[in-house]
Amino acid sequence: MWRKLILGLIVVPLGMVLIALAVANRKPVALTLDPIGALDPTVGLEAPLFLLLLGAFAFGLIVGGIATWFSQGSWRKTAREGVREARDWRRQADRLEKELEGLDANRARARLPAD
């Protein structure tokens, strides 16, 4: 339900805006990466404006994802430790249940009259 709502309210209009941006900005522009030699650029790129904008958006998305990944590292470590601890507690509980079943079986045998 929520996925369809998000898709309809955010993703579809965003896609329409990006398509309109791409259609409106098809002419090539020069991107100069040399601030000192702006008149005679040695390091530069000529591409349609929408490609440069979408490339900058993708670059920002990747950098933001990597930054988020590193910033959440402590939470992932805490989750791994919690899973490990829960697994250890489950093993101990299973072992104690087996021991208890063995004790109950021994008590039941001890109470039976001998033939």
NUTOR-145622 format. One line per field, with one value per atom (N, C-alpha, C, O): residue number from 0; residue in one letter; atom name; x, z, y. Coordinates in steps of 0.001 Angstrom, whole numbers. Layout:
BEGIN
n (NUM / ...)
res (A / ...)
atom (CA / ...)
east (X / ...)
up (Z / ...)
north (Y / ...)
END
This chain:
BEGIN
n (0 / 0 / 0 / 0 / 1 / 1 / 1 / 1 / 2 / 2 / 2 / 2 / 3 / 3 / 3 / 3 / 4 / 4 / 4 / 4 / 5 / 5 / 5 / 5 / 6 / 6 / 6 / 6 / 7 / 7 / 7 / 7 / 8 / 8 / 8 / 8 / 9 / 9 / 9 / 9 / 10 / 10 / 10 / 10 / 11 / 11 / 11 / 11 / 12 / 12 / 12 / 12 / 13 / 13 / 13 / 13 / 14 / 14 / 14 / 14 / 15 / 15 / 15 / 15 / 16 / 16 / 16 / 16 / 17 / 17 / 17 / 17 / 18 / 18 / 18 / 18 / 19 / 19 / 19 / 19 / 20 / 20 / 20 / 20 / 21 / 21 / 21 / 21 / 22 / 22 / 22 / 22 / 23 / 23 / 23 / 23 / 24 / 24 / 24 / 24 / 25 / 25 / 25 / 25 / 26 / 26 / 26 / 26 / 27 / 27 / 27 / 27 / 28 / 28 / 28 / 28 / 29 / 29 / 29 / 29 / 30 / 30 / 30 / 30 / 31 / 31 / 31 / 31 / 32 / 32 / 32 / 32 / 33 / 33 / 33 / 33 / 34 / 34 / 34 / 34 / 35 / 35 / 35 / 35 / 36 / 36 / 36 / 36 / 37 / 37 / 37 / 37 / 38 / 38 / 38 / 38 / 39 / 39 / 39 / 39 / 40 / 40 / 40 / 40 / 41 / 41 / 41 / 41 / 42 / 42 / 42 / 42 / 43 / 43 / 43 / 43 / 44 / 44 / 44 / 44 / 45 / 45 / 45 / 45 / 46 / 46 / 46 / 46 / 47 / 47 / 47 / 47 / 48 / 48 / 48 / 48 / 49 / 49 / 49 / 49 / 50 / 50 / 50 / 50 / 51 / 51 / 51 / 51 / 52 / 52 / 52 / 52 / 53 / 53 / 53 / 53 / 54 / 54 / 54 / 54 / 55 / 55 / 55 / 55 / 56 / 56 / 56 / 56 / 57 / 57 / 57 / 57 / 58 / 58 / 58 / 58 / 59 / 59 / 59 / 59 / 60 / 60 / 60 / 60 / 61 / 61 / 61 / 61 / 62 / 62 / 62 / 62 / 63 / 63 / 63 / 63 / 64 / 64 / 64 / 64 / 65 / 65 / 65 / 65 / 66 / 66 / 66 / 66 / 67 / 67 / 67 / 67 / 68 / 68 / 68 / 68 / 69 / 69 / 69 / 69 / 70 / 70 / 70 / 70 / 71 / 71 / 71 / 71 / 72 / 72 / 72 / 72 / 73 / 73 / 73 / 73 / 74 / 74 / 74 / 74 / 75 / 75 / 75 / 75 / 76 / 76 / 76 / 76 / 77 / 77 / 77 / 77 / 78 / 78 / 78 / 78 / 79 / 79 / 79 / 79 / 80 / 80 / 80 / 80 / 81 / 81 / 81 / 81 / 82 / 82 / 82 / 82 / 83 / 83 / 83 / 83 / 84 / 84 / 84 / 84 / 85 / 85 / 85 / 85 / 86 / 86 / 86 / 86 / 87 / 87 / 87 / 87 / 88 / 88 / 88 / 88 / 89 / 89 / 89 / 89 / 90 / 90 / 90 / 90 / 91 / 91 / 91 / 91 / 92 / 92 / 92 / 92 / 93 / 93 / 93 / 93 / 94 / 94 / 94 / 94 / 95 / 95 / 95 / 95 / 96 / 96 / 96 / 96 / 97 / 97 / 97 / 97 / 98 / 98 / 98 / 98 / 99 / 99 / 99 / 99 / 100 / 100 / 100 / 100 / 101 / 101 / 101 / 101 / 102 / 102 / 102 / 102 / 103 / 103 / 103 / 103 / 104 / 104 / 104 / 104 / 105 / 105 / 105 / 105 / 106 / 106 / 106 / 106 / 107 / 107 / 107 / 107 / 108 / 108 / 108 / 108 / 109 / 109 / 109 / 109 / 110 / 110 / 110 / 110 / 111 / 111 / 111 / 111 / 112 / 112 / 112 / 112 / 113 / 113 / 113 / 113 / 114 / 114 / 114 / 114)
res (M / M / M / M / W / W / W / W / R / R / R / R / K / K / K / K / L / L / L / L / I / I / I / I / L / L / L / L / G / G / G / G / L / L / L / L / I / I / I / I / V / V / V / V / V / V / V / V / P / P / P / P / L / L / L / L / G / G / G / G / M / M / M / M / V / V / V / V / L / L / L / L / I / I / I / I / A / A / A / A / L / L / L / L / A / A / A / A / V / V / V / V / A / A / A / A / N / N / N / N / R / R / R / R / K / K / K / K / P / P / P / P / V / V / V / V / A / A / A / A / L / L / L / L / T / T / T / T / L / L / L / L / D / D / D / D / P / P / P / P / I / I / I / I / G / G / G / G / A / A / A / A / L / L / L / L / D / D / D / D / P / P / P / P / T / T / T / T / V / V / V / V / G / G / G / G / L / L / L / L / E / E / E / E / A / A / A / A / P / P / P / P / L / L / L / L / F / F / F / F / L / L / L / L / L / L / L / L / L / L / L / L / L / L / L / L / G / G / G / G / A / A / A / A / F / F / F / F / A / A / A / A / F / F / F / F / G / G / G / G / L / L / L / L / I / I / I / I / V / V / V / V / G / G / G / G / G / G / G / G / I / I / I / I / A / A / A / A / T / T / T / T / W / W / W / W / F / F / F / F / S / S / S / S / Q / Q / Q / Q / G / G / G / G / S / S / S / S / W / W / W / W / R / R / R / R / K / K / K / K / T / T / T / T / A / A / A / A / R / R / R / R / E / E / E / E / G / G / G / G / V / V / V / V / R / R / R / R / E / E / E / E / A / A / A / A / R / R / R / R / D / D / D / D / W / W / W / W / R / R / R / R / R / R / R / R / Q / Q / Q / Q / A / A / A / A / D / D / D / D / R / R / R / R / L / L / L / L / E / E / E / E / K / K / K / K / E / E / E / E / L / L / L / L / E / E / E / E / G / G / G / G / L / L / L / L / D / D / D / D / A / A / A / A / N / N / N / N / R / R / R / R / A / A / A / A / R / R / R / R / A / A / A / A / R / R / R / R / L / L / L / L / P / P / P / P / A / A / A / A / D / D / D / D)
atom (N / CA / C / O / N / CA / C / O / N / CA / C / O / N / CA / C / O / N / CA / C / O / N / CA / C / O / N / CA / C / O / N / CA / C / O / N / CA / C / O / N / CA / C / O / N / CA / C / O / N / CA / C / O / N / CA / C / O / N / CA / C / O / N / CA / C / O / N / CA / C / O / N / CA / C / O / N / CA / C / O / N / CA / C / O / N / CA / C / O / N / CA / C / O / N / CA / C / O / N / CA / C / O / N / CA / C / O / N / CA / C / O / N / CA / C / O / N / CA / C / O / N / CA / C / O / N / CA / C / O / N / CA / C / O / N / CA / C / O / N / CA / C / O / N / CA / C / O / N / CA / C / O / N / CA / C / O / N / CA / C / O / N / CA / C / O / N / CA / C / O / N / CA / C / O / N / CA / C / O / N / CA / C / O / N / CA / C / O / N / CA / C / O / N / CA / C / O / N / CA / C / O / N / CA / C / O / N / CA / C / O / N / CA / C / O / N / CA / C / O / N / CA / C / O / N / CA / C / O / N / CA / C / O / N / CA / C / O / N / CA / C / O / N / CA / C / O / N / CA / C / O / N / CA / C / O / N / CA / C / O / N / CA / C / O / N / CA / C / O / N / CA / C / O / N / CA / C / O / N / CA / C / O / N / CA / C / O / N / CA / C / O / N / CA / C / O / N / CA / C / O / N / CA / C / O / N / CA / C / O / N / CA / C / O / N / CA / C / O / N / CA / C / O / N / CA / C / O / N / CA / C / O / N / CA / C / O / N / CA / C / O / N / CA / C / O / N / CA / C / O / N / CA / C / O / N / CA / C / O / N / CA / C / O / N / CA / C / O / N / CA / C / O / N / CA / C / O / N / CA / C / O / N / CA / C / O / N / CA / C / O / N / CA / C / O / N / CA / C / O / N / CA / C / O / N / CA / C / O / N / CA / C / O / N / CA / C / O / N / CA / C / O / N / CA / C / O / N / CA / C / O / N / CA / C / O / N / CA / C / O / N / CA / C / O / N / CA / C / O / N / CA / C / O / N / CA / C / O / N / CA / C / O / N / CA / C / O / N / CA / C / O / N / CA / C / O / N / CA / C / O / N / CA / C / O / N / CA / C / O / N / CA / C / O / N / CA / C / O / N / CA / C / O / N / CA / C / O / N / CA / C / O / N / CA / C / O)
east (818 / 0 / 870 / 662 / 1859 / 2718 / 3616 / 3908 / 4055 / 4913 / 4190 / 4755 / 2947 / 2171 / 1929 / 1957 / 1693 / 1470 / 2742 / 2684 / 3879 / 5145 / 5456 / 5900 / 5217 / 5457 / 4602 / 5084 / 3343 / 2434 / 2666 / 2486 / 3057 / 3194 / 4599 / 4754 / 5608 / 6969 / 7718 / 8244 / 7773 / 8627 / 8113 / 8893 / 6828 / 6279 / 6433 / 6917 / 6045 / 6275 / 7757 / 8115 / 8611 / 10052 / 10560 / 11370 / 10096 / 10472 / 9999 / 10718 / 8794 / 8277 / 9116 / 9391 / 9517 / 10351 / 11712 / 12229 / 12291 / 13592 / 13503 / 14420 / 12418 / 12240 / 12091 / 12677 / 11309 / 11155 / 12498 / 12801 / 13295 / 14620 / 15518 / 16240 / 15470 / 16311 / 15909 / 16772 / 14613 / 14148 / 14492 / 14866 / 14374 / 14603 / 16087 / 16424 / 16972 / 18401 / 19243 / 20128 / 18967 / 19689 / 20934 / 21770 / 21086 / 22237 / 23504 / 23468 / 24615 / 25863 / 26387 / 26284 / 26945 / 27580 / 28987 / 29274 / 29851 / 31238 / 31392 / 31052 / 31900 / 32200 / 33715 / 34425 / 34196 / 35640 / 36034 / 35481 / 36989 / 37458 / 38781 / 39413 / 39194 / 40443 / 40109 / 39899 / 40054 / 39645 / 40667 / 40303 / 41905 / 42937 / 42925 / 42992 / 42840 / 42854 / 41465 / 41221 / 40545 / 39160 / 39018 / 38115 / 39892 / 39799 / 40314 / 39779 / 41338 / 41897 / 41883 / 42918 / 40724 / 40634 / 41407 / 41242 / 42236 / 42953 / 42196 / 42268 / 41482 / 40680 / 39228 / 38812 / 38479 / 37086 / 36287 / 36814 / 35007 / 34090 / 32964 / 32468 / 32564 / 31427 / 30368 / 30599 / 29195 / 28096 / 26786 / 26776 / 25674 / 24378 / 24194 / 24652 / 23530 / 23374 / 22654 / 23008 / 21643 / 20901 / 21787 / 21607 / 22746 / 23662 / 24562 / 24828 / 25023 / 25850 / 25056 / 25567 / 23803 / 22974 / 22650 / 22736 / 22280 / 21982 / 23245 / 23185 / 24382 / 25647 / 25993 / 26456 / 25765 / 26021 / 25066 / 25456 / 23817 / 22839 / 23261 / 23216 / 23672 / 24111 / 25353 / 25459 / 26288 / 27510 / 27168 / 27703 / 26272 / 25845 / 25140 / 25311 / 24353 / 23652 / 24638 / 24482 / 25640 / 26645 / 27477 / 27706 / 27928 / 28720 / 27893 / 28399 / 26629 / 25762 / 25523 / 25484 / 25361 / 25183 / 26405 / 26292 / 27573 / 28819 / 28988 / 29377 / 28699 / 28811 / 27836 / 28181 / 26624 / 25639 / 26097 / 25948 / 26652 / 27136 / 28204 / 28160 / 29158 / 30215 / 29689 / 30149 / 28739 / 28234 / 27374 / 27233 / 26801 / 25965 / 26730 / 26130 / 28032 / 28853 / 28727 / 28711 / 28636 / 28529 / 27195 / 27129 / 26138 / 24839 / 24860 / 24278 / 25524 / 25626 / 26445 / 26132 / 27501 / 28319 / 27491 / 27570 / 26699 / 25834 / 24816 / 24543 / 24256 / 23281 / 23941 / 23354 / 25155 / 25863 / 26130 / 25971 / 26538 / 26791 / 25505 / 25518 / 24390 / 23104 / 22674 / 22159 / 22884 / 22546 / 23409 / 22919 / 24683 / 25599 / 25187 / 25173 / 24858 / 24453 / 23138 / 22992 / 22190 / 20910 / 21129 / 20480 / 22035 / 22337 / 22935 / 22587 / 23841 / 24441 / 23393 / 23400 / 22490 / 21432 / 20503 / 20067 / 20198 / 19332 / 20005 / 19348 / 21299 / 22033 / 22020 / 21830 / 22224 / 22220 / 20829 / 20706 / 19787 / 18424 / 18116 / 17496 / 18535 / 18312 / 19054 / 18519 / 20288 / 21075 / 20412 / 20328 / 19942 / 19291 / 17973 / 17625 / 17234 / 15995 / 16287 / 15570 / 17343 / 17713 / 18127 / 17758 / 18887 / 19278 / 18059 / 17967 / 17126 / 15904 / 15071 / 14510 / 14973 / 14243 / 14910 / 14238 / 16249 / 16980 / 16742 / 16581 / 16717 / 16451 / 15039 / 14825 / 14064 / 12677 / 12532 / 11796 / 13219 / 13159 / 13785 / 13261 / 14889 / 15533 / 14635 / 14550 / 13966 / 13051 / 11869 / 11425 / 11355 / 10213 / 10622 / 9836 / 11811 / 12292 / 12512 / 12258 / 12986 / 13247 / 11958 / 11976 / 10850 / 9562 / 8835 / 7966 / 9166 / 8478 / 8855 / 10015 / 7884 / 8219 / 9006 / 8773 / 9911 / 10738 / 9931 / 9136 / 10118 / 9385 / 10068 / 9598)
up (0 / 0 / 0 / -797 / 920 / 1026 / -192 / -630 / -739 / -1924 / -3096 / -3813 / -3282 / -4382 / -4166 / -5118 / -2929 / -2624 / -2884 / -3490 / -2428 / -2658 / -4148 / -4667 / -4829 / -6263 / -6986 / -7873 / -6604 / -7276 / -6942 / -7801 / -5725 / -5296 / -5459 / -5559 / -5486 / -5526 / -6777 / -7510 / -7025 / -8088 / -9470 / -10322 / -9700 / -11026 / -11355 / -12441 / -10466 / -10790 / -10943 / -11791 / -10141 / -10267 / -11619 / -12255 / -12055 / -13373 / -14486 / -15461 / -14346 / -15360 / -15412 / -16495 / -14262 / -14215 / -14851 / -15596 / -14560 / -15144 / -16663 / -17380 / -17153 / -18601 / -19234 / -20283 / -18601 / -19114 / -19098 / -20031 / -18060 / -17969 / -19101 / -19716 / -19367 / -20420 / -21789 / -22621 / -22032 / -23332 / -23501 / -24595 / -22457 / -22553 / -22611 / -23071 / -22163 / -22083 / -22882 / -22333 / -24169 / -25020 / -25651 / -26163 / -25634 / -26284 / -25467 / -24237 / -26149 / -25409 / -24758 / -25309 / -23579 / -22847 / -22480 / -22410 / -22249 / -21881 / -20375 / -19770 / -19782 / -18350 / -18215 / -18626 / -17639 / -17478 / -16053 / -15092 / -15933 / -14620 / -14243 / -13258 / -15021 / -14774 / -14462 / -15390 / -13185 / -12852 / -13263 / -13427 / -13428 / -13780 / -15281 / -15693 / -16099 / -17541 / -18133 / -18987 / -17700 / -18158 / -19629 / -20298 / -20145 / -21555 / -22476 / -23566 / -22041 / -22819 / -21929 / -21376 / -21786 / -20842 / -21317 / -22446 / -20442 / -20734 / -20172 / -20708 / -19105 / -18497 / -18568 / -17854 / -19423 / -19579 / -20251 / -20640 / -20375 / -20923 / -21618 / -21112 / -22768 / -23455 / -23593 / -24207 / -23008 / -22999 / -22851 / -22453 / -23173 / -22943 / -21457 / -20592 / -21177 / -19796 / -18931 / -17768 / -19495 / -18666 / -18239 / -17146 / -19085 / -18680 / -17535 / -16608 / -17599 / -16510 / -15210 / -14141 / -15304 / -14099 / -13517 / -12306 / -14381 / -13892 / -13363 / -12400 / -13990 / -13483 / -12113 / -11238 / -11934 / -10614 / -9571 / -8430 / -9972 / -9062 / -8681 / -7507 / -9669 / -9401 / -8518 / -7595 / -8805 / -7990 / -6532 / -5606 / -6343 / -4993 / -4287 / -3083 / -5029 / -4458 / -3998 / -2922 / -4813 / -4455 / -3260 / -2332 / -3275 / -2155 / -869 / 193 / -961 / 218 / 746 / 1957 / -168 / 254 / 955 / 1961 / 423 / 1061 / 2434 / 3391 / 2535 / 3827 / 4838 / 6006 / 4394 / 5289 / 5730 / 6896 / 4799 / 5108 / 6206 / 7159 / 6069 / 7076 / 8396 / 9457 / 8354 / 9603 / 10380 / 11596 / 9705 / 10388 / 10761 / 11185 / 10609 / 10913 / 12358 / 12627 / 13293 / 14706 / 14976 / 15812 / 14279 / 14470 / 13904 / 14494 / 12774 / 12212 / 13130 / 13285 / 13739 / 14670 / 15888 / 16345 / 16413 / 17562 / 17201 / 18012 / 15999 / 15563 / 15440 / 15848 / 14884 / 14775 / 16155 / 16362 / 17102 / 18462 / 19105 / 19814 / 18862 / 19404 / 18838 / 19564 / 17539 / 16906 / 17483 / 17767 / 17650 / 18205 / 19641 / 20017 / 20422 / 21810 / 21856 / 22667 / 21002 / 20965 / 20567 / 21113 / 19624 / 19206 / 20370 / 20582 / 21128 / 22285 / 23342 / 23911 / 23609 / 24599 / 24133 / 24943 / 22830 / 22296 / 22453 / 22833 / 22170 / 22334 / 23788 / 24081 / 24700 / 26119 / 26551 / 27312 / 26074 / 26430 / 25884 / 26579 / 24662 / 24091 / 24891 / 25164 / 25261 / 26048 / 27394 / 27831 / 28052 / 29354 / 29224 / 30116 / 28139 / 27926 / 27774 / 28323 / 27028 / 26863 / 28199 / 28512 / 28982 / 30304 / 31175 / 31872 / 31143 / 31941 / 31494 / 32336 / 30199 / 29707 / 30167 / 30530 / 30149 / 30630 / 32113 / 32533 / 32916 / 34356 / 34596 / 35463 / 33844 / 33995 / 33624 / 34283 / 32586 / 32176 / 33249 / 33540 / 33838 / 34906 / 36131 / 36746 / 36497 / 37651 / 37389 / 38280 / 36155 / 35820 / 35900 / 36381 / 35452 / 35526 / 36975 / 37350 / 37775 / 39180 / 39937 / 40906 / 39549 / 40239 / 39818 / 40550 / 38664 / 38200 / 39098 / 39482 / 39425 / 40225 / 39389 / 38188 / 40014 / 39325 / 39119 / 39983 / 38002 / 37723 / 38341 / 38213)
north (-1184 / 0 / 1260 / 2174 / 1288 / 2470 / 2618 / 3730 / 1474 / 1538 / 2176 / 3001 / 1789 / 2353 / 3838 / 4619 / 4231 / 5641 / 6455 / 7525 / 5949 / 6645 / 6695 / 7719 / 5577 / 5535 / 6571 / 7276 / 6657 / 7582 / 9039 / 9903 / 9330 / 10718 / 11301 / 12518 / 10457 / 10974 / 10526 / 11363 / 9253 / 8727 / 9113 / 9540 / 8971 / 9291 / 10780 / 11099 / 11709 / 13126 / 13471 / 14289 / 12863 / 13113 / 12633 / 13307 / 11492 / 10979 / 11892 / 12111 / 12428 / 13344 / 14621 / 15138 / 15125 / 16327 / 16054 / 16887 / 14890 / 14550 / 14392 / 14793 / 13819 / 13696 / 15074 / 15343 / 15947 / 17314 / 18052 / 18796 / 17857 / 18469 / 17976 / 18761 / 16683 / 16112 / 16641 / 16921 / 16780 / 17265 / 18742 / 19162 / 19521 / 20963 / 21327 / 22418 / 20458 / 20785 / 19800 / 19144 / 19697 / 18752 / 19349 / 18604 / 20644 / 21289 / 21049 / 21071 / 20822 / 20591 / 21872 / 22968 / 21690 / 22789 / 22343 / 21148 / 23308 / 23001 / 23097 / 24114 / 22049 / 22027 / 22088 / 21170 / 23171 / 23366 / 23018 / 23551 / 22126 / 21702 / 22361 / 21978 / 23341 / 24060 / 25522 / 26303 / 25915 / 27281 / 28338 / 29503 / 27973 / 28951 / 29230 / 30388 / 28188 / 28365 / 28267 / 27415 / 29122 / 29049 / 29404 / 28901 / 30260 / 30648 / 29544 / 29340 / 28843 / 27731 / 26484 / 26112 / 25835 / 24714 / 23484 / 23021 / 22977 / 21735 / 20543 / 19437 / 20777 / 19725 / 20175 / 21087 / 19534 / 19922 / 18830 / 17788 / 19096 / 18108 / 18848 / 19855 / 18354 / 18947 / 17865 / 16823 / 18130 / 17160 / 17916 / 19081 / 17249 / 17896 / 18215 / 17468 / 19314 / 19778 / 18755 / 18562 / 18097 / 17144 / 15976 / 15439 / 15572 / 14502 / 14955 / 14189 / 16183 / 16702 / 16794 / 16461 / 17248 / 17355 / 15981 / 15779 / 15040 / 13690 / 13011 / 12246 / 13288 / 12742 / 13291 / 12560 / 14589 / 15191 / 14615 / 14367 / 14404 / 13798 / 12380 / 12012 / 11585 / 10208 / 10196 / 9389 / 11093 / 11182 / 11513 / 10903 / 12483 / 12841 / 11701 / 11506 / 10954 / 9808 / 8737 / 8161 / 8480 / 7477 / 7935 / 7159 / 9180 / 9693 / 9691 / 9329 / 10092 / 10079 / 8673 / 8456 / 7714 / 6326 / 5778 / 5078 / 6097 / 5645 / 6289 / 5619 / 7581 / 8270 / 7679 / 7501 / 7376 / 6769 / 5390 / 5023 / 4626 / 3282 / 3338 / 2560 / 4258 / 4368 / 4907 / 4486 / 5827 / 6395 / 5403 / 5536 / 4418 / 3432 / 2175 / 1188 / 2199 / 1033 / 575 / -627 / 1521 / 1135 / 436 / -465 / 840 / 192 / -1233 / -2143 / -1424 / -2765 / -3671 / -4851 / -3112 / -3891 / -4291 / -5432 / -3361 / -3658 / -4737 / -5622 / -4676 / -5678 / -7048 / -8051 / -7109 / -8390 / -8978 / -10181 / -8128 / -8615 / -9118 / -10124 / -8422 / -8858 / -10198 / -11048 / -10388 / -11668 / -12785 / -13878 / -12504 / -13498 / -13862 / -15034 / -12847 / -13105 / -13886 / -14800 / -13538 / -14261 / -15721 / -16613 / -15969 / -17335 / -18120 / -19282 / -17485 / -18157 / -18479 / -19570 / -17533 / -17776 / -18901 / -19719 / -18947 / -20008 / -21364 / -22334 / -21453 / -22715 / -23162 / -24343 / -22210 / -22560 / -23021 / -23980 / -22351 / -22755 / -24148 / -24952 / -24447 / -25782 / -26845 / -27920 / -26532 / -27488 / -27750 / -28898 / -26698 / -26869 / -27624 / -28398 / -27419 / -28171 / -29656 / -30492 / -29987 / -31398 / -32004 / -33136 / -31257 / -31752 / -31973 / -32983 / -31044 / -31167 / -32354 / -33055 / -32600 / -33768 / -35053 / -36017 / -35058 / -36237 / -36472 / -37618 / -35412 / -35560 / -36055 / -36902 / -35542 / -35982 / -37450 / -38183 / -37884 / -39289 / -40174 / -41249 / -39742 / -40527 / -40621 / -41684 / -39539 / -39557 / -40471 / -41195 / -40437 / -41288 / -42749 / -43565 / -43115 / -44490 / -44909 / -46054 / -43970 / -44290 / -44543 / -45301 / -43953 / -44113 / -45388 / -45863 / -45950 / -47151 / -48333 / -48479 / -49164 / -50349 / -51357 / -51497 / -52035 / -53027 / -54301 / -54670 / -54972 / -56221 / -57386 / -58516)
END
